[in-house]
Amino acid sequence: MLMRRFVLAVAALAAFAGMPVHADTPGVTESEIKIGATFPFSGPASPLSNTGKGLIAYVRSINDHGGVNGRKINLVTYDDAYSPPKAVEQTRKLIEGDEVALLFSPLGTPGLSATVKYVNGKKVPHLFVVSGATKFANFTDFPMTTTGLPSYNTEGKIYAKYITRTAPDAKIAILYQNDDLGRDFVAAFKEALRADFDRKVVASPYEVTEPTIESHVVSLKASGAQAFVIAGTPKFTAQAIKKASEIGWSPLTIINYVSSSVSATILPAGPDKAVGVIAATVTKDPNDKRWADDPGMKWYRQHFEKYLPGSDIGDNNYLFGTQQGQILEQVLKQCGNDLSRENILKQARSIKGLVLPTLMPGIAINTGPSNSMAYTQLQLQRWTGSSWEQFGNVLSADQNQSAPERP
């Protein structure tokens, strides 16, 4: 007991004197901080791993400029192949083998579902994980976790309200990934439509192990639905858009944010086949001429050319990963010289009005005691055949009971 009091007293004095407070934090030295993440560099969701590549590139740029507060970032990343058992193995390796100070931006609802209790049990900061699964934003269950995507619940409710406003009598077909990602969207529609859900909605789940989901699309067309919501990852979303076009089905089609990348989804589906598709976003489209002279996008194009040469700038996953890196940079800046895990978590939940250069106008990052999500605002947009065109107002999580304006 006396020793514990002594350690606490030393930490308090160090903080008071402006000395480093990280003696007990694994992965932190005077010159670096070690951070870990897992991404699906292989497997059925591999296009999403470009988020990880965007993060890696931005961290490299941070280190080229001397790091943050004089420390370089040692970012350790592993491939989990979008497989829960592999995610468990690699996450344990990061925490127990590599002894990282924190986990930042691990991606994928299945893998995160398999590891979140373990990470929280180890009391390792689990920051801005790339999943919108609603459960990860629950402070009570997961006090060490913050999320890097708008919640699927919020996104789903916005889509449900949009459909009921623009096509109030439409029957709705939902094709969803059979995990927390897809199930959260279905639950959001149930909450939004209430007693009308069973009458208006037909839902079809798919597994990520399926080579194709074309048969699901054919069945959903046969239901007579006039609206089609796809809640999944890019590979399957592209297949669904393409198949719907091939069989002559032209419903009001909405896809989720994680599948809104032009390069990862729209181009594989066929830009002409995706005309009219609607999605929500938080980011500008790098290839949209609307942003040709935008200072933020000018910066991004210069950064991309230097740190991601030869990559496809039209892939929004790279851009999102870059923004993840900027959030990491902000958290570490706010930490100052106190890199205790307690302060790292505190600062992750103390971001106020952070506007990144590639965010949609009107969208800012705010976290706090009652919100662990980086993004609580969304902008609707429609694919024209060559670019995304935004419409309506920026929608906030606390406004999701109000339908967006009809374009």
C-alpha positions as a printed Julia matrix, in Angstrom:
407×3 Matrix{Float64}:
   0.0     0.0     0.0
   2.81    2.4     0.92
   4.6     1.53   -2.33
   1.43    2.23   -4.35
   1.06    5.62   -2.67
   4.71    6.36   -3.43
   4.26    5.48   -7.14
   1.16    7.65   -7.38
   2.94   10.51   -5.67
   5.91   10.27   -8.06
   3.55   10.29  -11.06
   1.78   13.35   -9.69
   5.05   15.18   -9.12
   6.27   14.27  -12.59
   3.11   15.66  -14.14
   3.41   18.81  -12.04
   7.0    19.29  -13.14
   6.21   18.72  -16.8
   8.17   15.45  -16.78
   7.13   12.49  -18.93
   4.38   10.31  -17.43
   4.77    7.01  -19.2
   7.13    4.91  -17.12
   4.52    2.15  -16.81
   3.18    2.39  -20.36
   4.38   -0.42  -22.62
   5.71    0.69  -25.98
   6.65    4.22  -24.9
  10.21    5.53  -24.74
  11.7     8.99  -24.88
  11.99    8.7   -28.67
   8.99    6.63  -29.81
   5.51    5.31  -29.12
   4.57    1.86  -30.43
   1.02    1.52  -31.76
  -0.7    -1.53  -33.22
  -3.49   -2.31  -35.68
  -4.94   -5.18  -37.71
  -6.36   -4.89  -41.22
  -7.78   -7.36  -43.8
  -4.83   -7.12  -46.18
  -6.1   -10.41  -47.6
  -9.46  -12.17  -47.64
 -12.99  -11.19  -48.73
 -12.78   -7.59  -47.46
  -9.25   -6.84  -48.69
 -10.26   -3.61  -50.52
 -10.94   -2.1   -47.12
  -7.31   -2.66  -46.13
  -6.4     0.41  -48.14
  -7.62    2.28  -45.08
  -4.65    0.73  -43.29
  -2.31    1.69  -46.11
  -3.57    5.27  -45.9
  -2.91    5.31  -42.16
   0.58    3.82  -42.61
   1.42    6.46  -45.22
   0.26    9.32  -43.02
   2.24    8.02  -40.05
   5.28    7.92  -42.31
   4.7    11.59  -43.12
   4.41   12.41  -39.41
   7.73   10.71  -38.72
   9.36   12.53  -41.65
   8.48   15.76  -39.87
   9.95   14.66  -36.54
   7.03   12.79  -35.03
   4.65   14.17  -32.41
   6.03   16.03  -29.41
   9.49   14.74  -30.35
   8.49   11.07  -30.57
   8.33    8.96  -33.72
   5.4     6.59  -34.16
   6.28    2.91  -34.52
   3.13    1.58  -36.19
   2.95   -2.22  -36.17
   0.26   -3.7   -38.45
  -0.77   -7.29  -39.15
  -3.12   -9.02  -41.59
  -6.19  -10.6   -40.0
  -7.72  -11.65  -43.37
 -11.15  -10.48  -42.08
 -11.15  -13.68  -40.02
 -12.15  -13.54  -36.31
  -9.72  -16.3   -35.2
  -6.88  -14.59  -37.06
  -7.86  -11.23  -35.56
  -7.67  -12.76  -32.08
  -4.24  -14.22  -32.8
  -2.81  -11.01  -34.23
  -4.33   -8.76  -31.57
  -2.83  -10.9   -28.8
   0.51  -10.72  -30.6
   0.34   -6.91  -30.68
  -0.52   -6.6   -26.99
   1.45   -9.45  -25.42
   4.3    -9.85  -27.92
   4.93   -6.42  -29.39
   3.72   -4.68  -26.22
   2.09   -1.75  -27.98
   0.97    1.26  -26.0
  -2.42    1.27  -27.7
  -4.39   -0.11  -30.62
  -5.49    2.41  -33.22
  -7.83    1.94  -36.21
  -8.12   -1.88  -36.33
 -10.66   -2.58  -39.06
 -13.53   -5.01  -39.47
 -16.65   -5.74  -37.47
 -16.13   -9.55  -37.27
 -12.56   -9.27  -35.96
 -13.39   -6.45  -33.58
 -16.32   -8.41  -32.19
 -13.94  -11.28  -31.45
 -11.31   -9.11  -29.73
 -13.05   -6.15  -28.08
 -13.64   -7.86  -24.72
 -10.05   -9.09  -24.57
  -8.62   -5.64  -25.36
 -10.85   -3.92  -22.84
  -9.99   -6.56  -20.25
  -6.32   -5.76  -20.79
  -7.16   -2.04  -20.34
  -5.41   -1.13  -23.58
  -6.73    1.99  -25.35
  -8.7     0.73  -28.36
  -9.07    3.87  -30.37
 -11.17    4.85  -33.37
 -11.8     1.3   -34.47
 -13.07    1.12  -38.04
 -16.55   -0.26  -37.54
 -19.9     1.41  -37.14
 -21.32   -1.45  -35.07
 -23.44    0.28  -32.45
 -22.23   -1.93  -29.6
 -18.66   -0.6   -29.82
 -19.86    2.89  -28.84
 -21.24    1.58  -25.52
 -19.15    3.12  -22.73
 -20.44    0.74  -20.09
 -19.47   -2.43  -21.94
 -16.31   -1.16  -23.66
 -14.78    1.75  -21.71
 -11.44    1.59  -23.58
 -12.98    1.76  -27.08
 -13.78    4.68  -29.38
 -15.1     4.33  -32.92
 -13.93    5.78  -36.23
 -17.12    5.35  -38.28
 -20.62    6.78  -37.87
 -22.73    4.11  -36.22
 -24.58    1.78  -38.56
 -27.67    2.45  -36.47
 -27.52    6.18  -37.2
 -26.75    5.6   -40.88
 -29.54    3.05  -41.22
 -32.14    5.32  -39.63
 -31.2     8.15  -41.97
 -31.69    5.84  -44.97
 -35.02    4.57  -43.63
 -36.28    8.12  -43.16
 -35.1     9.1   -46.63
 -36.97    6.22  -48.26
 -40.18    6.87  -46.36
 -40.01   10.54  -47.35
 -39.24   10.04  -51.05
 -41.12    6.78  -51.65
 -43.61    6.37  -48.77
 -45.4     3.37  -50.25
 -42.29    1.51  -51.42
 -41.58   -2.04  -50.42
 -37.97   -2.21  -49.22
 -35.48   -5.01  -49.93
 -32.43   -5.2   -47.66
 -29.4    -7.28  -48.61
 -27.18   -7.42  -45.56
 -23.94   -8.97  -44.39
 -24.81  -11.52  -41.72
 -22.8    -9.99  -38.89
 -23.08   -6.92  -36.67
 -22.55   -4.64  -39.68
 -25.6    -5.86  -41.55
 -27.76   -6.69  -38.55
 -27.36   -3.17  -37.18
 -28.82   -1.78  -40.4
 -31.81   -4.12  -40.2
 -32.34   -3.15  -36.56
 -32.21    0.54  -37.53
 -34.96    0.03  -40.11
 -37.04   -1.8   -37.5
 -36.66    1.12  -35.11
 -37.48    3.69  -37.79
 -40.42    1.87  -39.42
 -41.81    0.26  -36.26
 -45.14   -1.45  -36.97
 -44.65   -1.04  -40.73
 -41.41   -3.05  -40.82
 -42.9    -6.51  -41.33
 -45.28   -5.2   -43.98
 -42.79   -3.14  -45.94
 -39.42   -4.92  -45.63
 -37.98   -8.15  -47.02
 -34.43   -8.87  -45.84
 -31.86  -11.35  -47.12
 -28.59  -12.09  -45.27
 -25.39  -13.25  -46.93
 -22.17  -14.71  -45.55
 -18.75  -13.27  -46.39
 -17.67  -16.77  -47.39
 -20.14  -16.82  -50.3
 -18.37  -16.38  -53.66
 -21.28  -14.39  -55.07
 -24.56  -12.94  -53.85
 -26.3   -12.83  -57.25
 -29.03  -15.31  -56.23
 -29.98  -13.05  -53.32
 -30.46  -10.12  -55.68
 -32.67  -12.18  -58.02
 -34.84  -13.26  -55.06
 -35.15   -9.73  -53.74
 -36.23   -8.43  -57.15
 -38.93  -11.11  -57.2
 -40.32   -9.67  -53.96
 -41.52   -6.64  -55.92
 -39.47   -4.17  -53.86
 -39.12   -0.62  -55.19
 -36.24    0.3   -52.83
 -33.01   -1.68  -52.4
 -30.67   -1.19  -49.45
 -27.26   -2.91  -49.53
 -25.5    -3.14  -46.17
 -22.17   -4.84  -46.71
 -18.58   -4.55  -47.85
 -17.36   -3.33  -51.29
 -16.94   -6.69  -53.06
 -20.52   -7.78  -52.42
 -22.01   -4.32  -52.88
 -20.42   -4.09  -56.33
 -21.8    -7.54  -57.22
 -25.3    -6.51  -56.09
 -25.34   -3.25  -58.06
 -24.09   -5.02  -61.19
 -26.55   -7.91  -60.93
 -29.54   -5.63  -60.33
 -28.69   -3.78  -63.54
 -28.2    -7.0   -65.51
 -31.63   -8.33  -64.57
 -33.34   -5.02  -65.32
 -34.15   -4.1   -61.74
 -34.01   -0.34  -61.16
 -35.18    0.33  -57.59
 -34.21    3.32  -55.46
 -30.8     1.93  -54.4
 -28.89    2.91  -51.27
 -25.48    1.61  -50.23
 -23.7     2.05  -46.92
 -20.78    4.41  -46.37
 -18.08    1.73  -46.12
 -18.99    0.64  -49.66
 -19.17    4.1   -51.21
 -15.61    4.16  -52.59
 -15.59    4.84  -56.32
 -12.58    2.59  -56.96
 -13.55   -0.24  -54.59
 -17.27   -0.43  -55.42
 -18.53    1.8   -58.22
 -15.9     0.95  -60.85
 -16.12   -2.85  -60.3
 -19.91   -2.6   -60.5
 -19.76   -0.38  -63.59
 -20.21    3.4   -63.28
 -23.14    3.32  -65.71
 -24.85    0.57  -63.71
 -24.58    2.59  -60.49
 -26.25    5.77  -61.76
 -28.72    7.01  -59.16
 -27.23    5.03  -56.27
 -27.34    6.96  -52.99
 -24.9     6.8   -50.07
 -23.99    8.88  -47.06
 -20.47   10.2   -46.61
 -18.21   12.25  -44.38
 -15.41   12.76  -46.94
 -14.88   14.64  -50.19
 -14.35   12.6   -53.36
 -10.75   13.08  -54.59
 -11.8    12.75  -58.25
 -14.77   15.11  -58.06
 -14.05   18.26  -60.1
 -16.04   20.2   -57.5
 -13.0    19.98  -55.21
 -10.37   20.75  -57.9
  -9.39   24.05  -56.29
 -10.26   23.12  -52.72
  -7.23   23.78  -50.45
  -7.8    20.6   -48.47
  -7.93   18.42  -51.55
  -4.92   20.15  -53.04
  -3.02   19.21  -49.89
  -4.31   15.62  -50.12
  -3.26   15.21  -53.74
   0.26   16.42  -52.9
   0.43   14.11  -49.88
  -0.89   11.19  -51.93
   1.64   11.71  -54.71
   4.5    11.64  -52.23
   3.44    8.92  -49.81
   1.15    6.66  -51.88
   2.71    6.82  -55.37
   1.15    4.5   -57.9
  -1.99    3.94  -55.81
  -5.5     4.82  -56.94
  -6.42    8.21  -55.52
 -10.06    7.5   -56.35
 -10.19    4.85  -53.65
 -11.81    6.57  -50.69
 -10.32    4.0   -48.31
  -6.9     5.65  -48.67
  -8.45    9.01  -47.84
 -10.28    7.64  -44.81
  -7.05    6.06  -43.57
  -5.32    9.41  -43.96
  -7.99   11.01  -41.8
  -7.5     8.27  -39.24
  -3.83    9.23  -39.13
  -4.76   12.86  -38.56
  -6.99   11.88  -35.66
  -4.12    9.86  -34.17
  -1.84   12.87  -34.56
  -4.38   15.08  -32.78
  -4.76   12.65  -29.87
  -0.99   12.41  -29.37
  -0.61   16.2   -29.57
  -3.24   16.61  -26.89
  -1.46   14.04  -24.7
   1.63   16.23  -24.52
   4.23   14.4   -22.46
   1.69   12.38  -20.48
   1.49    9.1   -22.39
  -0.11    7.08  -19.65
  -2.86    4.87  -21.02
  -5.34    6.76  -18.86
  -4.44   10.07  -20.5
  -4.35    8.61  -24.01
  -7.93    7.43  -23.53
  -8.95   10.72  -21.93
  -7.61   12.74  -24.85
  -9.3    10.45  -27.39
 -12.56   11.38  -25.69
 -11.73   15.1   -25.54
 -11.54   16.13  -29.21
 -13.35   19.39  -29.85
 -14.26   20.81  -33.24
 -11.53   19.06  -35.22
 -12.01   19.91  -38.91
  -9.87   17.86  -41.29
  -9.0    19.13  -44.79
 -10.78   16.32  -46.61
 -14.02   16.29  -44.61
 -17.27   17.46  -46.15
 -18.08   21.1   -45.32
 -20.02   21.34  -42.08
 -18.64   18.11  -40.62
 -16.33   18.19  -37.6
 -15.03   15.66  -35.09
 -16.23   16.03  -31.52
 -15.86   13.42  -28.81
 -16.72   13.68  -25.15
 -18.05   11.94  -22.04
 -21.27   10.95  -23.81
 -19.89   10.26  -27.29
 -17.07    7.96  -28.35
 -17.72    8.24  -32.12
 -15.41   10.33  -34.31
 -18.28   11.11  -36.68
 -21.89   11.82  -35.8
 -22.75   13.72  -39.0
 -23.42   12.52  -42.54
 -23.99   14.06  -45.96
 -26.18   12.31  -48.53
 -24.93   12.02  -52.11
 -26.01   10.46  -55.41
 -23.86    8.83  -58.11
 -24.27   10.66  -61.45
 -22.3     8.25  -63.62
 -19.04   10.13  -63.24
 -19.01   11.52  -59.69
 -20.91   11.81  -56.44
 -23.29   14.77  -56.18
 -24.25   15.92  -52.7
 -27.78   17.0   -51.83
 -29.76   18.11  -48.78
 -28.31   19.2   -45.47
 -25.62   17.67  -43.29
 -27.44   15.29  -40.95
 -26.45   14.77  -37.33
 -26.88   11.71  -35.16
 -29.16   13.63  -32.83
 -31.29   14.7   -35.78
 -31.97   11.27  -37.21
 -35.65   11.44  -36.36
 -35.99   14.23  -38.94
 -36.11   13.14  -42.56
 -33.62   14.73  -44.91
 -34.89   17.24  -47.41
 -36.12   15.8   -50.67
 -33.74   16.8   -53.5
